[in-house]
């Protein structure tokens, strides 16, 4: 497979008949707005359609774009935010464009039902992928070579990234910013969008279920807040359960219901996330970083960091280290607000 210039920040998002404005808005807000407050090369965005011209949207409006599938296939990052009908295969023209983009080294993303287009193009064969929980069983049935994981908000498989429902597309887009520009800038973008820079858990917490609101959720939230304030300390399920005034067994059940994950998986993820700023902004050895965020050994830290970030702590630091001499490529958050829009 060819590889495109790692510095190429061109992004193309597919517009299709019957789509919601929100679906393009997710991508536009993250990649389309200028960000002069960041001293980095930001993205250039094109909205593309199978047939350039007007694209009818939900509500009777229309989006007009001069860009077609050739422009889509030429971008460094290609995003499919959905499909018109999950029971219908993507058109041969779209399949060819997606394959051409991927073969040319593009990073290809899907949001919600967009996974059906990627699967229809064969890009998800043999890979883990996710989609909205409502469509997960159908995706697995229609594309049995795809290893569908309905429990996550998004999956990063390197050159192919998939996400769950529309709001999870925001999580994925901020994750891409984190991959490209580091945690500080991703966190700043998330603040501008008024969303958390990283949501914990998976789709299980959003699946429709005939279960009343859990009165113990406040105690779970309190234990989570306490854990975040003590990440560097040895933390156990028993200790978290004591903070919530529950037995460990009850705590595990309520924690999973509230977050969609287990306390241990949540802790590991929080510790990895907490280490990013230390890698970017300090000269502390990896061994010290590991201890500062609560890992009992550098080996354990490197293992979990690699699983979460698909790179090593040292490689991450080389890629996103704040450069104080000339400011270029800085991962430092802006000192003052920039544009008025989020």
C-alpha positions as CSV (number, residue, x, y, z in Angstrom):
1,X,0.0,0.0,0.0
2,X,1.2,3.5,-0.8
3,X,1.7,6.0,2.0
4,X,0.7,9.6,1.8
5,X,2.6,12.5,3.2
6,X,2.2,12.3,7.0
7,X,2.0,16.1,7.0
8,X,-1.0,16.1,4.6
9,X,-3.9,17.4,6.5
10,X,-6.6,17.2,3.8
11,X,-9.9,15.8,4.9
12,X,-12.9,14.8,2.8
13,X,-16.3,14.0,4.2
14,X,-19.0,12.3,2.1
15,X,-22.4,13.9,1.8
16,X,-25.3,11.7,0.7
17,X,-29.0,12.2,0.0
18,X,-31.1,12.2,3.1
19,X,-28.3,12.9,5.6
20,X,-28.7,15.0,8.7
21,X,-26.9,18.3,8.8
22,X,-25.5,17.2,12.2
23,X,-23.6,14.4,10.4
24,X,-21.5,16.8,8.3
25,X,-21.5,19.3,11.2
26,X,-19.5,16.9,13.4
27,X,-16.7,16.8,10.9
28,X,-16.9,20.5,10.0
29,X,-16.6,21.6,13.6
30,X,-13.5,19.6,14.2
31,X,-11.7,19.7,10.9
32,X,-13.3,22.6,8.9
33,X,-13.1,25.6,11.2
34,X,-9.8,27.5,11.1
35,X,-7.8,27.3,14.3
36,X,-5.2,30.1,14.1
37,X,-4.7,29.9,17.9
38,X,-2.8,26.7,17.4
39,X,0.7,27.1,15.9
40,X,0.3,23.9,13.8
41,X,-0.7,23.1,10.3
42,X,-4.5,22.6,10.6
43,X,-6.8,20.7,8.3
44,X,-8.3,21.6,5.0
45,X,-11.8,20.2,4.5
46,X,-13.9,19.4,1.4
47,X,-17.4,18.1,1.5
48,X,-17.8,15.6,-1.4
49,X,-20.7,13.8,-3.0
50,X,-21.1,11.0,-5.5
51,X,-22.5,13.6,-7.9
52,X,-21.3,17.1,-7.4
53,X,-24.1,19.6,-7.1
54,X,-27.1,19.8,-4.7
55,X,-27.5,17.0,-2.1
56,X,-30.9,16.9,-0.4
57,X,-30.8,16.9,3.4
58,X,-33.3,16.0,6.2
59,X,-35.8,18.8,6.5
60,X,-36.0,19.8,2.9
61,X,-32.8,21.7,2.7
62,X,-30.0,21.0,0.3
63,X,-26.2,21.1,0.5
64,X,-24.4,22.2,-2.7
65,X,-20.8,21.0,-3.3
66,X,-18.6,21.1,-6.4
67,X,-16.5,18.2,-5.1
68,X,-17.0,14.6,-6.2
69,X,-15.6,11.1,-5.6
70,X,-12.2,11.9,-7.2
71,X,-11.7,14.6,-4.6
72,X,-12.8,12.2,-1.9
73,X,-10.3,9.6,-3.0
74,X,-7.5,12.1,-3.1
75,X,-7.8,13.3,0.5
76,X,-5.4,12.1,3.3
77,X,-8.3,11.5,5.6
78,X,-11.6,10.2,4.2
79,X,-14.8,10.2,6.4
80,X,-18.0,8.5,5.7
81,X,-20.6,9.8,8.3
82,X,-23.4,7.4,7.3
83,X,-25.2,5.7,4.5
84,X,-28.7,6.3,3.1
85,X,-29.9,2.8,3.8
86,X,-28.1,0.1,5.8
87,X,-29.8,-2.7,3.9
88,X,-28.5,-1.5,0.5
89,X,-24.9,-2.0,-0.8
90,X,-22.8,1.1,-1.5
91,X,-22.7,2.1,-5.2
92,X,-19.9,0.7,-7.3
93,X,-18.6,4.2,-7.8
94,X,-18.3,4.8,-4.0
95,X,-16.7,1.4,-3.4
96,X,-14.1,2.2,-6.1
97,X,-13.4,5.6,-4.5
98,X,-13.0,4.2,-1.0
99,X,-10.7,1.4,-2.2
100,X,-8.7,3.9,-4.3
101,X,-8.3,6.2,-1.2
102,X,-7.3,3.3,1.1
103,X,-4.9,1.8,-1.5
104,X,-3.3,5.3,-1.9
105,X,-2.6,5.5,1.8
106,X,-5.5,7.5,3.1
107,X,-6.8,7.2,6.6
108,X,-10.5,6.1,6.3
109,X,-13.1,6.8,9.1
110,X,-16.7,5.9,9.5
111,X,-19.3,7.4,11.8
112,X,-22.4,5.4,12.8
113,X,-23.9,3.6,9.7
114,X,-20.9,4.7,7.6
115,X,-19.3,1.4,8.6
116,X,-21.7,-0.3,6.1
117,X,-20.0,1.6,3.3
118,X,-16.5,0.6,4.5
119,X,-17.6,-2.9,4.9
120,X,-19.2,-2.9,1.5
121,X,-15.9,-1.8,0.0
122,X,-14.1,-4.7,1.7
123,X,-12.1,-2.4,3.9
124,X,-13.2,-4.0,7.1
125,X,-12.6,-7.6,6.2
126,X,-10.7,-9.3,9.0
127,X,-10.8,-6.2,11.2
128,X,-12.5,-5.2,14.3
129,X,-15.0,-2.5,13.7
130,X,-18.0,-0.8,15.4
131,X,-21.2,1.0,14.4
132,X,-24.3,2.2,16.2
133,X,-25.5,-0.5,18.6
134,X,-28.8,-0.6,16.7
135,X,-27.0,-1.7,13.5
136,X,-24.4,-4.0,15.0
137,X,-26.2,-7.3,14.5
138,X,-27.1,-6.4,10.9
139,X,-23.5,-5.4,10.1
140,X,-22.3,-8.7,11.4
141,X,-24.9,-10.6,9.4
142,X,-24.4,-8.8,6.2
143,X,-20.6,-8.7,6.5
144,X,-19.5,-11.9,8.4
145,X,-15.9,-11.2,7.7
146,X,-16.0,-8.1,9.9
147,X,-15.4,-8.6,13.6
148,X,-18.1,-6.3,14.9
149,X,-17.6,-4.9,18.4
150,X,-20.7,-3.2,19.6
151,X,-19.3,-2.4,23.1
152,X,-17.1,0.5,22.2
153,X,-17.5,4.1,21.2
154,X,-14.9,4.0,18.5
155,X,-12.1,1.7,17.3
156,X,-8.7,2.8,15.9
157,X,-7.2,0.2,13.7
158,X,-4.4,2.4,12.4
159,X,-5.5,3.3,8.8
160,X,-9.2,2.4,9.4
161,X,-11.2,3.9,12.2
162,X,-14.8,3.3,13.0
163,X,-17.2,4.8,15.6
164,X,-20.7,4.3,17.0
165,X,-23.6,6.7,16.8
166,X,-23.3,10.3,15.7
167,X,-22.1,11.7,19.0
168,X,-19.4,9.0,19.1
169,X,-18.2,10.5,15.8
170,X,-17.1,13.6,17.8
171,X,-15.1,11.3,20.2
172,X,-13.5,9.8,17.1
173,X,-12.7,13.1,15.5
174,X,-11.1,14.5,18.7
175,X,-9.1,11.2,18.9
176,X,-7.8,11.9,15.4
177,X,-6.7,15.4,16.5
178,X,-5.0,13.8,19.4
179,X,-3.2,11.4,17.1
180,X,-2.1,14.2,14.8
181,X,-1.4,17.0,17.2
182,X,-1.1,15.7,20.7
183,X,-3.3,15.7,23.8
184,X,-3.1,19.4,24.7
185,X,-4.5,20.5,21.4
186,X,-7.1,17.8,21.4
187,X,-8.2,18.8,24.9
188,X,-8.4,22.4,23.7
189,X,-10.6,21.5,20.8
190,X,-12.8,19.4,23.1
191,X,-13.2,22.4,25.4
192,X,-14.3,24.6,22.5
193,X,-16.9,22.0,21.6
194,X,-17.9,21.7,25.3
195,X,-17.4,18.0,25.3
196,X,-15.1,15.8,27.4
197,X,-11.8,15.1,25.6
198,X,-12.3,11.4,26.2
199,X,-15.5,9.6,27.3
200,X,-15.1,6.4,29.3
201,X,-16.9,3.2,28.7
202,X,-18.7,2.0,25.7
203,X,-22.1,1.8,24.1
204,X,-23.6,-0.5,26.7
205,X,-24.4,2.5,28.8
206,X,-26.6,3.9,26.1
207,X,-28.5,0.8,24.9
208,X,-32.2,0.9,25.5
209,X,-33.1,-1.2,28.5
210,X,-36.1,-1.3,30.8
211,X,-34.1,-0.3,33.8
212,X,-34.9,2.6,36.0
213,X,-32.3,5.2,36.9
214,X,-29.9,3.8,39.5
215,X,-30.0,5.8,42.7
216,X,-26.5,4.5,43.4
217,X,-25.0,6.3,40.4
218,X,-24.2,9.3,42.5
219,X,-22.0,7.1,44.7
220,X,-20.3,5.7,41.6
221,X,-19.7,9.2,40.4
222,X,-18.2,10.1,43.7
223,X,-15.9,7.2,43.7
224,X,-14.8,8.1,40.2
225,X,-14.0,11.7,41.2
226,X,-12.0,10.4,44.2
227,X,-10.1,8.0,42.0
228,X,-9.2,10.7,39.5
229,X,-7.8,12.8,42.4
230,X,-5.7,9.8,43.5
231,X,-4.5,8.2,40.3
232,X,-0.9,7.9,41.5
233,X,-1.9,5.9,44.5
234,X,-2.5,2.1,44.5
235,X,-6.2,1.7,43.7
236,X,-8.2,-1.4,44.0
237,X,-11.8,-2.4,43.4
238,X,-12.2,-3.0,47.1
239,X,-10.9,0.5,47.8
240,X,-13.2,2.1,45.3
241,X,-16.1,0.1,46.6
242,X,-15.4,1.5,50.1
243,X,-15.5,5.0,48.7
244,X,-19.0,4.2,47.3
245,X,-20.1,2.4,50.5
246,X,-20.8,-0.7,48.6
247,X,-19.5,-4.3,48.6
248,X,-17.0,-5.0,45.8
249,X,-19.5,-7.2,44.0
250,X,-22.3,-4.6,44.1
251,X,-19.8,-1.9,43.1
252,X,-18.7,-3.9,40.0
253,X,-22.3,-4.3,38.9
254,X,-23.2,-0.6,39.3
255,X,-19.9,0.6,37.9
256,X,-20.5,-1.4,34.7
257,X,-24.0,-0.2,34.4
258,X,-23.0,3.4,34.8
259,X,-19.9,3.4,32.6
260,X,-20.1,0.5,30.3
261,X,-16.7,-0.8,31.5
262,X,-15.0,-2.3,34.5
263,X,-13.2,-0.3,37.2
264,X,-9.8,-1.8,36.3
265,X,-10.1,-1.0,32.6
266,X,-11.3,2.5,33.4
267,X,-8.4,3.1,35.7
268,X,-5.8,1.8,33.2
269,X,-7.3,4.1,30.5
270,X,-7.3,7.2,32.9
271,X,-3.7,6.6,33.8
272,X,-2.6,6.3,30.2
273,X,-4.5,9.6,29.4
274,X,-3.0,11.3,32.4
275,X,0.5,10.4,31.2
276,X,0.1,12.1,27.9
277,X,0.7,15.6,29.2
278,X,3.7,14.5,31.2
279,X,5.3,13.0,28.1
280,X,4.5,16.2,26.1
281,X,5.5,18.8,28.6
282,X,8.2,17.4,30.9
283,X,11.6,15.7,30.6
284,X,10.7,13.1,33.2
285,X,12.0,9.6,32.3
286,X,9.3,7.2,31.3
287,X,9.9,5.3,34.5
288,X,8.9,8.4,36.5
289,X,5.9,9.1,34.3
290,X,4.7,5.6,34.9
291,X,4.9,6.0,38.7
292,X,3.4,9.5,38.6
293,X,0.2,8.2,37.1
294,X,0.0,5.0,39.2
295,X,1.5,2.2,37.2
296,X,3.4,-0.2,39.4
297,X,6.2,-0.7,36.8
298,X,7.4,0.8,33.6
299,X,6.8,-2.5,31.8
300,X,3.1,-2.5,32.8
301,X,2.9,1.1,31.7
302,X,4.5,0.5,28.3
303,X,2.2,-2.5,27.8
304,X,-1.0,-0.6,28.5
305,X,0.2,2.5,26.7
306,X,0.9,0.5,23.6
307,X,-2.5,-1.1,23.6
308,X,-4.3,2.2,24.1
309,X,-2.2,4.5,21.8
310,X,-0.7,2.0,19.3
311,X,2.8,3.4,19.9
312,X,5.3,3.5,22.7
313,X,5.6,6.3,25.3
314,X,9.0,7.3,23.9
315,X,7.7,7.4,20.3
316,X,4.7,9.4,21.5
317,X,7.0,11.9,23.2
318,X,9.1,12.3,20.1
319,X,6.0,12.9,18.0
320,X,4.2,15.4,20.3
321,X,6.9,16.9,22.5
322,X,6.3,20.6,23.1
323,X,9.0,22.4,21.1
324,X,9.8,25.5,23.1
325,X,12.6,26.9,20.9
326,X,10.6,27.9,17.8
327,X,7.0,27.0,18.7
328,X,6.5,25.0,15.5
329,X,4.4,21.9,16.1
330,X,3.7,22.9,19.7
331,X,1.2,20.8,21.5
332,X,0.6,23.6,24.0
333,X,-3.0,24.7,24.4
334,X,-3.8,28.3,23.3
335,X,-3.2,31.1,25.7
336,X,-6.3,33.0,24.5
337,X,-9.5,32.2,22.6
338,X,-9.4,32.4,18.9
339,X,-12.4,32.4,16.6
340,X,-15.8,33.0,18.1
341,X,-17.3,29.7,17.0
342,X,-16.9,26.5,18.8
